[in-house]
Each structure stands twice: as C-alpha cells, then as structure tokens.
Amino acid sequence: MELKILNKINEPKDLKNLTVEDMKKLAGEIREVLLEKVSQDGGHLGPNLGMVEATIAMHYTFNSPIDKFVFDVSHQTYTHKILTGRKEAFINPEKYDTVTGFTNPKESEHDFFTIGHTSTGVSLASGLAKGRDILGGEENILAVVGDGSLSGGEAYEGLDNAAISKSNIIILVNDNDIAITENAGGLYENLALLRETEGKAENNIFKALGFDYYFVKDGNDIKSMIDIFEKVKDVNHPVLIHMYTLKGKGYEPAVENEEKFHWTRPFDLETGEVLGKLPESYLDIIDNFLIEKAKNDKKIVAITAATPSTVGLNKFRKVLKNQYINVGIAEEHAVAFASGIAKRKAKPVASFFSSFIQRCYDQLSQDLAINDNPATILVCGGGISGNAETHLSVFDIPLISNIPNIVYLAPTSQEELEAMMDWAIDQEKYPVIIRIPTGKVVSTGVKIKSNFYDLNKFVLDKKGEKIAIIGLGTFYSLGETVREKLIEKGFNPTLINPRFISGIDGELLEELMKNHELVITLEDGILDGGFGGKIARYYSDKPMKVLNFGAQKVFTDNVPLEELYKRYELMPEQIVEKIEKEL
Amino acid sequence: MELKILNKINEPKDLKNLTVEDMKKLAGEIREVLLEKVSQDGGHLGPNLGMVEATIAMHYTFNSPIDKFVFDVSHQTYTHKILTGRKEAFINPEKYDTVTGFTNPKESEHDFFTIGHTSTGVSLASGLAKGRDILGGEENILAVVGDGSLSGGEAYEGLDNAAISKSNIIILVNDNDIAITENAGGLYENLALLRETEGKAENNIFKALGFDYYFVKDGNDIKSMIDIFEKVKDVNHPVLIHMYTLKGKGYEPAVENEEKFHWTRPFDLETGEVLGKLPESYLDIIDNFLIEKAKNDKKIVAITAATPSTVGLNKFRKVLKNQYINVGIAEEHAVAFASGIAKRKAKPVASFFSSFIQRCYDQLSQDLAINDNPATILVCGGGISGNAETHLSVFDIPLISNIPNIVYLAPTSQEELEAMMDWAIDQEKYPVIIRIPTGKVVSTGVKIKSNFYDLNKFVLDKKGEKIAIIGLGTFYSLGETVREKLIEKGFNPTLINPRFISGIDGELLEELMKNHELVITLEDGILDGGFGGKIARYYSDKPMKVLNFGAQKVFTDNVPLEELYKRYELMPEQIVEKIEKEL
C-alpha cells in the first residue's frame, strides 16, 4: 500500500491545503487501509466505507475539536479516527488494538462521547449545543445520524426538540438505504421518496418537523459535501442535510451484501468469504426450534428489532417470511407490539440482544408485565463478555428479574431451552422471558417434557451435604466443574439448577439447612441487584453461610473474557479456594 | 341532575338508536356527571371533558368490544367507562371508588390494557391488529392518542410501524393544542400548522410517515365525528384522523387553565378553586433551592419532561424562564440532552417523577453513566404509595442503583437534600442522581456543609450496640421511631444514615461486627434488587444476622398507604416484633 497523501495527514488541519483531487486520492487510500484492517481484524466495514468522503469533507470544512462532531452509534468513525491522529491503529497491524470501534473521549479530544447504542446522537449533540449557548460559545455542532438509527424513539425525540432550537445545530442524515438489515417503517418509505425526487417531494418528515432541509444526492462526492458544509457552516438555526451514500462503497462484496458486511469477522479480501466457521451456537438452537414449531402453528410470529442474526432468527426470516416481523430499530415498540399480539391470543416471540433490551424496561414493566400478557421474549447474548463497554450484557438480570409478574427463566442446556420455549409459547398465563445461554452448546441428549407452571421450583440435581452449589443458566456447568473439584478434595456437594431467575424456592432452601452449612450461587451477570442476592437475603437471619459469585458492577471495555473471569474470581480454582476458606 | 338520556344507556348498543340531537344532550349530561364527580373526588378533568363527543361517536359507530379501542395513557376514558356499563361509578358518590382512573381489563371487556404511561397506545393497538390478522379476525382496531403523548419515542416507533401495515388500523389523534403543560417540539408546531390550514398544509408529518390522513376541525361535534368514523370504518389500511378538540370543554375554568385541570384534586365547582391547601413538600424545597442557586449561577439549567409541577419546578419555570427547558414527554431525550450539556461544562438539573424515569434506563446507562458526565438528576415521588399500578414508584432503586458509575443519593432531611443538590450541581466528577424524599418535610434547622466525594461513606448517627438500624432516605425517620421503641424495651440500638444507595460502606459494616448481632435495613422501595440486599450480601458469610424491610415485588393498584405498610410489615410495632424474635 502506498499512502502518498495519508502519510502527510496527522491531524485535521493537514487537510486544509489539499485540493479536491488530492482528497479523492486520500479517500482511495483510506478505503485501502480500511479494507486491509477489517479483513484481518474484523469490524464495521460497510458503514465506514460509506462515510469516507463525508468525513473528509467534515474535517476539511469544520474546525474539530472546536467545532464538535457527534456520531450516532459511532460505528462509522474509522475515517474520523484516521484523520484525528489515530491512523497508526489502522495502518499498522501491531497497533490494531490501540483504538476501540467507537468514539471514545479517552482516545482523543476529537471524540465527545462513548456511543454504541443507536439513536442517541441528536440528543447528545443538542446537549452540546445548549451548553455552548449557555456558556456563550460559537462553535458548530454537527450530529451524524442514519444507517437505521432514525427509527429509534430517542432519535425522534431528539429531532423533535432539535428542530425548534433557536441556534446552530447541523444534523447530517446518512441515508444509505439500509440499516443493519432491511429498513422498516414509514420513515424509510419517506426517505426513499425523497431520494427519488432529490429532496423535492411534498411529503418530507424533516420539513414537517421544522428543519431547514437540504438534499445531497451523492454523499460520496467530496466536492458536493464540501459545498453543502460551506453553505451551512455557522448557521444560526437548526439545519438538516439529507445525503445519500453507498454503504460498502469501494468493495463490491460489501455493496452486494450490505448486511453481511455491516459488521464482519475477518474475511478473505479477494473472495469476500468470512474466514473460519463458527461452531453451532444457542442461536442456531433457537432458530431451528422456532422454525419447526412455527411451521406447525401459524399463530406463532417472530419479532426482531433489526438484528435477526444476533437473536436466532437468521434462518427463520428466510424460511417463514410470513411469520417474521422486523420492526426496525424500535425495541420499545417491539415489546408493546408483542404484548398486544398476545392479548389478541396469537403467539408472539420477540427476541433481543441483551444489551439492547435495556432500551425497553418501561415497556417490559408497563406494556407487558402489568398487563400480564403471555408473550414470549428471548434475551440473547446475556453474560460476561469481552465486548465494548457499550455492548455489555451483564445487566439484564437486575433489570428484568425485579419486575413483578414476569417469569424470567435460565436454561442450562439445549433440551431445557427447547422445553422452556415450547412451554412459554403455548402457555397463556404469564409474560415469560428466557435468558438464552451463551458459549458452547450443552446437550444432554434427553428431551425434557416438564412444564414450568410451578413457578420458582428449583431442581436438586445432585444431592450431597455441607456445600450446596446453585448454578444459574450458563453457569450451571461451572457449578458442575466446581463440584467435581470439590469431590476430588473429599467433599460431596449438592448441585442445584434453579431454572427461575425471577424468584426463589423457599422450600428447597429451607430443606438445605438440614445438612448444609454453605450455599454458593453462580450467575453470569452483575451481583448487584442480581440472583444470588435473593438467596443471600433468604438466609440473612438464618444459620447458613452464602457466597455469591458473579460480575462486579463496572463497565469493562474490550477486556478479554478470561481476564474478567479471573478479576471476578470466577475461575473454578478461585471458587474452590474461597469455599475452603469458609469451612 | 336529571339524566334523561344517560339513564337509558347501559351499554354501547343503547346508543345505536339515538339521534344526533339526543347524543348532544347525552354529552351535556355526561359533562355534568364528570364535573360533579371530579370536583368531589379529584381526577383527570380536562382530558375527559374534551373527549366526550368523540367517545360517544366511537361507541355509536363501532361495535365495542368486537371492534377494539385502545386509549393512550387512558386518562381520558371516563366517558368510555360511563358508556360501557360503569356509569354508577360516576353518578353515585358511594361507588366513586369502584373504578380506576385508567382502562382496566379486570373492570370491563371493553378495556384491553391497563395503561397509565403515555405514548404506548399505537404500539399496543398494532399488536391487536396483528393478532387479528393472524387469527383471521375482521374487527376494527382504533387507537386514541394525543394530549402530549405524541412527543414520546414509543409513540413515534408505533406510528412508524403502523403506517406501513397492510390492514385495518385507525389512529385517532386527539389534538387539543396542549399536553399536560405547554407543548414542545417541532411536531407540535406542525400540528398547529395543520390546524390553521384545516389539514391542508404541505408539511404534514403523518402523510410523510405514509398515513391516509383526515382532518376534523371540530372533534367536539358529534356529527362530524360520526361522519368520519362511518367513512373509515372497515378500511383495509392504516388511517389517521387528526381531530381538534377543546381540552376542558364545557367548564370555563378548565378551558382557561388547562394545566391546573389536567388532573385536579377536589375543587369548588362554582369558583374553580382547589379545596384545601397542601402542606409544604420536598418539591417546594427543590423549587426554592434551585431558584436561589440558579439566580446566582447562569450555567444552571433545569429540565423537565412535561411535568414541572410534580418534579419541583413549578415556581422555577416562571421565575427563571431562560434557565428552564421543557422537552415535552421525551424522557429519553431529556437524559441524553442533560449528559451533553454537562459535557460542554454547563450545569443541567433534570428532574423526573420516579415512575416515568423508568422510560430511560438505557439513556441513564449509555448516554450518561458510561460517559461519566456530571449531570444532576432528581427522582421525585419515589417510595411506596397508594397510587395506581401504572404509577408506582418503588422500582427506581433496583433500576438506578445497579448502574455502574452513577452516584445515587438518598437524603433524609431538607438540609441534607439541599447539601446534596448543592454538591451535585457544582461537582464535575460524577453523574449524580438524588432520590427526593416524600411525605412531611423533616428539617433539622442545621445547615449541612459536607460534600459527598467520599463515596459510599455511611454516617453513624447514634452509636449503640447489639442492633444496628440502617434507615435509607425517607425511611431514616422510621428508623428513629423503631430505635425509640427499642430503647423503651431496654435496648440501645445504633442508627445509621447511609446517604448512598448505590454502594455500601464496608469499613463501617465491618466495624459493626464488633458489638452488634443484628443489622436491620429500612428502604422505601422493593427489596428485590434493592439496597438492603447489598447489606445482606456483605454479611452473607459473616456472623451477623440481617433483616431487610421494604416493599414486596408486586404491582398494587390504589391500595391505601397504611394498608401497604401493614402488608409489608413496615409498621414500627411489626418491625420491633420481628427484631425481638431474632434476638
């Protein structure tokens, strides 16, 4: 790779003397760099390829960090990072890990927020603008939003408020005609109409909200972008620029398969084939099970908020199109919608990624739980992970299990998961949420026929004495390992599968007191507000010691899983050591 | 009151043979009934007076409960209740309490959901419509939304999805030119434009979303409403009717002061004066304190999501208009907006009613906590109450205190509240949330000068032995009462004010082990996921008994406060009895 121009760019001001032709060449060099890095290291490819020119034009025209850019979701900021002193992290493979995949104020003064969830950018930018006005600043505030985020309620609340502000705020809508998956909703039909008419259609949601609206038909043309930015720079009122860009631009496989390359694992640059094959996961289990069940029961409908492949609906959506609904990035709607479907006696199954279900606590409580409608909700990916701090999935247990009326279940194996889904979908009594296990699929090979009407009934799997291990969901197998190690040391521990996260089995816990002196709980989530705390509270005035194992209440950012396990003292040896100390 | 027509109406079908003239008379009778009841018993007056005619027309034209009505917020459903077999609860003072203030499926087959939070109606109705389509039903689904709800993100997500559905759904937008307070946002400017042009303006947000749009200029005219309903009944696609109604219609004081009569305590029908005067509350403390502080610091800005008078900004908004922002019903935006303002180094104070802060968990976590911006958030009304099940405020402790980085504080007196607000607003280190006490104001008369940088430092107020009482926030005074009762019985209990909800003081808890054998915790919220559980976990393997007192994880509906205290064993005698049993 020869990076003639990029080699000379170390900060935004180095752009200022380039010609448009130079900047076009720079865009080409950046694309090469992005393709090289993402093909080797994985990451968000399509969104970044689409934003190269607009980002160059932003930094050419405006004066960052005095002028402030807020990138919604911030998964499209690789070019921004390259232009703001962080190019080594993209050019030099040894430094690939020195930047995160999102904006990050700890990395650079050009980043203002850590952002990873969608639809927040306009509100955050509005805050910067208001702060500027209060303090008498004069800089431009520019929010980049799009790529599916516009369907989220927070984006609308932000636009609705930004539109009536009386000072400078520039909203750049990056319309690439695609979210993570196909777009859904009237808004996207309006965007299509505006694209067709080059912004001239009478029906225009942005004008209706009150924005001074501009359309740019080719957001991948640097000159067009510089022109529009020069025009709106230093405006004294809210402005919205609607630009059309090509997601994946410059890499044919990413243009042809926008979804596959929205975020990708490492791939062969030549063929576009992703390297390595993922082993079967619990997402496959969900997918296969739901397809089989829904084929035979047309009352079943599967719902996703724009992320079918991370919530076990990847095959379902192709095989059973008529029983599949993608509501777009709109988690709040998804939950209320499912509640309404269940009320009308059909069978909704709405599946979410754990970190994103955080967006609809109030809907789970008000629209679903108070109304006690028997919808089935799946929570995928829950548990400790090496994810970015914006995508942690360790908070769902405190969030969900403390809502009245909701039955929150934690299966420990493929068969138990299938039995729980089967029951949840057919029963008509409770809102049921299932925490899908993560990691390697555990299969016992023995079909489970039980139902789960007998709420909060724990299962005593191995009857022992002195020590009782309660292993929740994914951590049941950790419980098995710990038990084996304790057996080696001459103990005979009891092992319990609690199955229910949202309540405890007082009878069984009482029974344990007869011949146990220590109960340990294992949960794959934070301890504060969690499952183990309920056990600790149960025994708090009784002669039983309790040790809770789980994650700490902290945001961790791309810390490897094994390191987190060690830090949280969740390695089997660490657990055994702590147990021995207690006895 | 002579109720010539209403006397003959016991169910919707009794309307079918009335003439329009009769229905107008019926509307007059219903208004009289509403005014009589609400003036005596309190309730939502303005929204109900505005919806009388439209509701009569709905029941005249459609066939409830086969055709299904979903009322957003459902505080405008008194006429609906009167027409669906529940008129006695409005006419007969002895039966006033036999219905709730919201729709309630337990009361009537004409009600489909328990709803009390705004902006959910379109999504819930979309679910009913989808369920109908799956099961091959043919009924009409009609959602009534408006009165400020349209600014909420969930309403937009619902509209965005409803607009592209391929079958019958009728959205009735009740545009009364007012939310609870003044409207805010570009949407409301668009509604005003549409009213002025009788729906003909080019800029039309509903058409932009794809709806088949109809405008009714007088939604209080029964004939107009019947005409439009006849026209859209049984349509095969999404339709949106935008009607203009007069909030408070028929009662001059309610028209003139729409906010005062949105919800009102009992009042003098003649003069419109509210009966009785409320004692000084913690909301007054907030209001007065913020006004004084903000007068001297122009960097301070107070933010509400449309409910200034229930969050301590009633005077503030009038006295310091330039430092006051009402973002409309848009809690998600409010939190992200505050985070952005704090990032830009101004000083936002965003105040919420506890039950409504549930709408922005993800924004508290992602937009605020991960970014660690020093915004101040106030949570008002938190604690056990006799409220409707949709307005309980017992869930904020599990919700907020288990988010990393957030400092959640619980003041026990006026002076401590003031010290906490003072510190929170000026410090630049943490996102701080303060749980405003409820009930009678406790004033020590002694100004507190301390800061709260020393996180999770509990205060040992009375040093005793054997029993330690940890009384959180509002329940600190309950702790004092319990302590006195124990002293009478010859004990000498320790009393602790923890101040921090989001963490524990390990050092102090360790110290207690020297000469205590029982720690009791008192918190005004649910125990599951709460504060006491953290204490129980701390001592779970140590020789200390712990008893947690607080609310159970259940939805309670208009249960009197004292009954709840008894049920949760929170009466001082009950607590003392349980303590004695332990020793």
Boltz contact constraints between the chains, C-beta under 6 A:
constraints:
  - contact:
      token1: [A, 113]
      token2: [B, 371]
      max_distance: 6.0
  - contact:
      token1: [A, 114]
      token2: [B, 370]
      max_distance: 6.0
  - contact:
      token1: [A, 114]
      token2: [B, 371]
      max_distance: 6.0
  - contact:
      token1: [A, 117]
      token2: [B, 366]
      max_distance: 6.0
  - contact:
      token1: [A, 120]
      token2: [B, 336]
      max_distance: 6.0
  - contact:
      token1: [A, 120]
      token2: [B, 367]
      max_distance: 6.0
  - contact:
      token1: [A, 123]
      token2: [B, 333]
      max_distance: 6.0
  - contact:
      token1: [A, 123]
      token2: [B, 336]
      max_distance: 6.0
  - contact:
      token1: [A, 123]
      token2: [B, 337]
      max_distance: 6.0
  - contact:
      token1: [A, 124]
      token2: [B, 336]
      max_distance: 6.0
  - contact:
      token1: [A, 124]
      token2: [B, 340]
      max_distance: 6.0
  - contact:
      token1: [A, 126]
      token2: [B, 337]
      max_distance: 6.0
  - contact:
      token1: [A, 127]
      token2: [B, 337]
      max_distance: 6.0
  - contact:
      token1: [A, 127]
      token2: [B, 339]
      max_distance: 6.0
  - contact:
      token1: [A, 127]
      token2: [B, 340]
      max_distance: 6.0
  - contact:
      token1: [A, 127]
      token2: [B, 341]
      max_distance: 6.0
  - contact:
      token1: [A, 128]
      token2: [B, 340]
      max_distance: 6.0
  - contact:
      token1: [A, 128]
      token2: [B, 344]
      max_distance: 6.0
  - contact:
      token1: [A, 130]
      token2: [B, 341]
      max_distance: 6.0
  - contact:
      token1: [A, 131]
      token2: [B, 341]
      max_distance: 6.0
  - contact:
      token1: [A, 131]
      token2: [B, 344]
      max_distance: 6.0
  - contact:
      token1: [A, 131]
      token2: [B, 346]
      max_distance: 6.0
  - contact:
      token1: [A, 132]
      token2: [B, 344]
      max_distance: 6.0
  - contact:
      token1: [A, 134]
      token2: [B, 299]
      max_distance: 6.0
  - contact:
      token1: [A, 134]
      token2: [B, 346]
      max_distance: 6.0
  - contact:
      token1: [A, 135]
      token2: [B, 346]
      max_distance: 6.0
  - contact:
      token1: [A, 151]
      token2: [B, 160]
      max_distance: 6.0
  - contact:
      token1: [A, 153]
      token2: [B, 153]
      max_distance: 6.0
  - contact:
      token1: [A, 153]
      token2: [B, 154]
      max_distance: 6.0
  - contact:
      token1: [A, 153]
      token2: [B, 156]
      max_distance: 6.0
  - contact:
      token1: [A, 153]
      token2: [B, 157]
      max_distance: 6.0
  - contact:
      token1: [A, 154]
      token2: [B, 153]
      max_distance: 6.0
  - contact:
      token1: [A, 154]
      token2: [B, 332]
      max_distance: 6.0
  - contact:
      token1: [A, 156]
      token2: [B, 153]
      max_distance: 6.0
  - contact:
      token1: [A, 156]
      token2: [B, 156]
      max_distance: 6.0
  - contact:
      token1: [A, 157]
      token2: [B, 153]
      max_distance: 6.0
  - contact:
      token1: [A, 157]
      token2: [B, 330]
      max_distance: 6.0
  - contact:
      token1: [A, 157]
      token2: [B, 332]
      max_distance: 6.0
  - contact:
      token1: [A, 157]
      token2: [B, 333]
      max_distance: 6.0
  - contact:
      token1: [A, 158]
      token2: [B, 333]
      max_distance: 6.0
  - contact:
      token1: [A, 160]
      token2: [B, 151]
      max_distance: 6.0
  - contact:
      token1: [A, 160]
      token2: [B, 185]
      max_distance: 6.0
  - contact:
      token1: [A, 160]
      token2: [B, 186]
      max_distance: 6.0
  - contact:
      token1: [A, 160]
      token2: [B, 187]
      max_distance: 6.0
  - contact:
      token1: [A, 161]
      token2: [B, 185]
      max_distance: 6.0
  - contact:
      token1: [A, 161]
      token2: [B, 327]
      max_distance: 6.0
  - contact:
      token1: [A, 161]
      token2: [B, 333]
      max_distance: 6.0
  - contact:
      token1: [A, 163]
      token2: [B, 186]
      max_distance: 6.0
  - contact:
      token1: [A, 164]
      token2: [B, 186]
      max_distance: 6.0
  - contact:
      token1: [A, 185]
      token2: [B, 160]
      max_distance: 6.0
  - contact:
      token1: [A, 185]
      token2: [B, 161]
      max_distance: 6.0
  - contact:
      token1: [A, 186]
      token2: [B, 160]
      max_distance: 6.0
  - contact:
      token1: [A, 186]
      token2: [B, 163]
      max_distance: 6.0
  - contact:
      token1: [A, 186]
      token2: [B, 164]
      max_distance: 6.0
  - contact:
      token1: [A, 186]
      token2: [B, 209]
      max_distance: 6.0
  - contact:
      token1: [A, 186]
      token2: [B, 210]
      max_distance: 6.0
  - contact:
      token1: [A, 187]
      token2: [B, 160]
      max_distance: 6.0
  - contact:
      token1: [A, 189]
      token2: [B, 210]
      max_distance: 6.0
  - contact:
      token1: [A, 190]
      token2: [B, 208]
      max_distance: 6.0
  - contact:
      token1: [A, 202]
      token2: [B, 202]
      max_distance: 6.0
  - contact:
      token1: [A, 203]
      token2: [B, 207]
      max_distance: 6.0
  - contact:
      token1: [A, 203]
      token2: [B, 208]
      max_distance: 6.0
  - contact:
      token1: [A, 204]
      token2: [B, 208]
      max_distance: 6.0
  - contact:
      token1: [A, 205]
      token2: [B, 208]
      max_distance: 6.0
  - contact:
      token1: [A, 207]
      token2: [B, 203]
      max_distance: 6.0
  - contact:
      token1: [A, 208]
      token2: [B, 190]
      max_distance: 6.0
  - contact:
      token1: [A, 208]
      token2: [B, 203]
      max_distance: 6.0
  - contact:
      token1: [A, 208]
      token2: [B, 204]
      max_distance: 6.0
  - contact:
      token1: [A, 208]
      token2: [B, 205]
      max_distance: 6.0
  - contact:
      token1: [A, 208]
      token2: [B, 208]
      max_distance: 6.0
  - contact:
      token1: [A, 209]
      token2: [B, 186]
      max_distance: 6.0
  - contact:
      token1: [A, 210]
      token2: [B, 186]
      max_distance: 6.0
  - contact:
      token1: [A, 210]
      token2: [B, 189]
      max_distance: 6.0
  - contact:
      token1: [A, 299]
      token2: [B, 134]
      max_distance: 6.0
  - contact:
      token1: [A, 327]
      token2: [B, 161]
      max_distance: 6.0
  - contact:
      token1: [A, 330]
      token2: [B, 157]
      max_distance: 6.0
  - contact:
      token1: [A, 332]
      token2: [B, 154]
      max_distance: 6.0
  - contact:
      token1: [A, 332]
      token2: [B, 157]
      max_distance: 6.0
  - contact:
      token1: [A, 333]
      token2: [B, 123]
      max_distance: 6.0
  - contact:
      token1: [A, 333]
      token2: [B, 157]
      max_distance: 6.0
  - contact:
      token1: [A, 333]
      token2: [B, 158]
      max_distance: 6.0
  - contact:
      token1: [A, 333]
      token2: [B, 161]
      max_distance: 6.0
  - contact:
      token1: [A, 336]
      token2: [B, 120]
      max_distance: 6.0
  - contact:
      token1: [A, 336]
      token2: [B, 123]
      max_distance: 6.0
  - contact:
      token1: [A, 336]
      token2: [B, 124]
      max_distance: 6.0
  - contact:
      token1: [A, 337]
      token2: [B, 123]
      max_distance: 6.0
  - contact:
      token1: [A, 337]
      token2: [B, 126]
      max_distance: 6.0
  - contact:
      token1: [A, 337]
      token2: [B, 127]
      max_distance: 6.0
  - contact:
      token1: [A, 339]
      token2: [B, 127]
      max_distance: 6.0
  - contact:
      token1: [A, 340]
      token2: [B, 124]
      max_distance: 6.0
  - contact:
      token1: [A, 340]
      token2: [B, 127]
      max_distance: 6.0
  - contact:
      token1: [A, 340]
      token2: [B, 128]
      max_distance: 6.0
  - contact:
      token1: [A, 341]
      token2: [B, 127]
      max_distance: 6.0
  - contact:
      token1: [A, 341]
      token2: [B, 130]
      max_distance: 6.0
  - contact:
      token1: [A, 341]
      token2: [B, 131]
      max_distance: 6.0
  - contact:
      token1: [A, 344]
      token2: [B, 128]
      max_distance: 6.0
  - contact:
      token1: [A, 344]
      token2: [B, 131]
      max_distance: 6.0
  - contact:
      token1: [A, 344]
      token2: [B, 132]
      max_distance: 6.0
  - contact:
      token1: [A, 346]
      token2: [B, 131]
      max_distance: 6.0
  - contact:
      token1: [A, 346]
      token2: [B, 134]
      max_distance: 6.0
  - contact:
      token1: [A, 346]
      token2: [B, 135]
      max_distance: 6.0
  - contact:
      token1: [A, 358]
      token2: [B, 361]
      max_distance: 6.0
  - contact:
      token1: [A, 358]
      token2: [B, 362]
      max_distance: 6.0
  - contact:
      token1: [A, 359]
      token2: [B, 362]
      max_distance: 6.0
  - contact:
      token1: [A, 361]
      token2: [B, 358]
      max_distance: 6.0
  - contact:
      token1: [A, 361]
      token2: [B, 361]
      max_distance: 6.0
  - contact:
      token1: [A, 362]
      token2: [B, 358]
      max_distance: 6.0
  - contact:
      token1: [A, 362]
      token2: [B, 359]
      max_distance: 6.0
  - contact:
      token1: [A, 366]
      token2: [B, 117]
      max_distance: 6.0
  - contact:
      token1: [A, 367]
      token2: [B, 120]
      max_distance: 6.0
  - contact:
      token1: [A, 370]
      token2: [B, 114]
      max_distance: 6.0
  - contact:
      token1: [A, 370]
      token2: [B, 389]
      max_distance: 6.0
  - contact:
      token1: [A, 370]
      token2: [B, 555]
      max_distance: 6.0
  - contact:
      token1: [A, 371]
      token2: [B, 113]
      max_distance: 6.0
  - contact:
      token1: [A, 371]
      token2: [B, 114]
      max_distance: 6.0
  - contact:
      token1: [A, 389]
      token2: [B, 370]
      max_distance: 6.0
  - contact:
      token1: [A, 398]
      token2: [B, 398]
      max_distance: 6.0
  - contact:
      token1: [A, 398]
      token2: [B, 402]
      max_distance: 6.0
  - contact:
      token1: [A, 398]
      token2: [B, 529]
      max_distance: 6.0
  - contact:
      token1: [A, 402]
      token2: [B, 398]
      max_distance: 6.0
  - contact:
      token1: [A, 402]
      token2: [B, 528]
      max_distance: 6.0
  - contact:
      token1: [A, 402]
      token2: [B, 529]
      max_distance: 6.0
  - contact:
      token1: [A, 404]
      token2: [B, 553]
      max_distance: 6.0
  - contact:
      token1: [A, 404]
      token2: [B, 554]
      max_distance: 6.0
  - contact:
      token1: [A, 404]
      token2: [B, 555]
      max_distance: 6.0
  - contact:
      token1: [A, 528]
      token2: [B, 402]
      max_distance: 6.0
  - contact:
      token1: [A, 529]
      token2: [B, 398]
      max_distance: 6.0
  - contact:
      token1: [A, 529]
      token2: [B, 402]
      max_distance: 6.0
  - contact:
      token1: [A, 529]
      token2: [B, 529]
      max_distance: 6.0
  - contact:
      token1: [A, 533]
      token2: [B, 533]
      max_distance: 6.0
  - contact:
      token1: [A, 533]
      token2: [B, 537]
      max_distance: 6.0
  - contact:
      token1: [A, 536]
      token2: [B, 536]
      max_distance: 6.0
  - contact:
      token1: [A, 536]
      token2: [B, 537]
      max_distance: 6.0
  - contact:
      token1: [A, 536]
      token2: [B, 540]
      max_distance: 6.0
  - contact:
      token1: [A, 537]
      token2: [B, 533]
      max_distance: 6.0
  - contact:
      token1: [A, 537]
      token2: [B, 536]
      max_distance: 6.0
  - contact:
      token1: [A, 537]
      token2: [B, 548]
      max_distance: 6.0
  - contact:
      token1: [A, 540]
      token2: [B, 536]
      max_distance: 6.0
  - contact:
      token1: [A, 540]
      token2: [B, 546]
      max_distance: 6.0
  - contact:
      token1: [A, 541]
      token2: [B, 545]
      max_distance: 6.0
  - contact:
      token1: [A, 541]
      token2: [B, 547]
      max_distance: 6.0
  - contact:
      token1: [A, 541]
      token2: [B, 582]
      max_distance: 6.0
  - contact:
      token1: [A, 545]
      token2: [B, 541]
      max_distance: 6.0
  - contact:
      token1: [A, 546]
      token2: [B, 540]
      max_distance: 6.0
  - contact:
      token1: [A, 547]
      token2: [B, 541]
      max_distance: 6.0
  - contact:
      token1: [A, 548]
      token2: [B, 537]
      max_distance: 6.0
  - contact:
      token1: [A, 553]
      token2: [B, 404]
      max_distance: 6.0
  - contact:
      token1: [A, 554]
      token2: [B, 404]
      max_distance: 6.0
  - contact:
      token1: [A, 555]
      token2: [B, 370]
      max_distance: 6.0
  - contact:
      token1: [A, 555]
      token2: [B, 404]
      max_distance: 6.0
  - contact:
      token1: [A, 582]
      token2: [B, 541]
      max_distance: 6.0
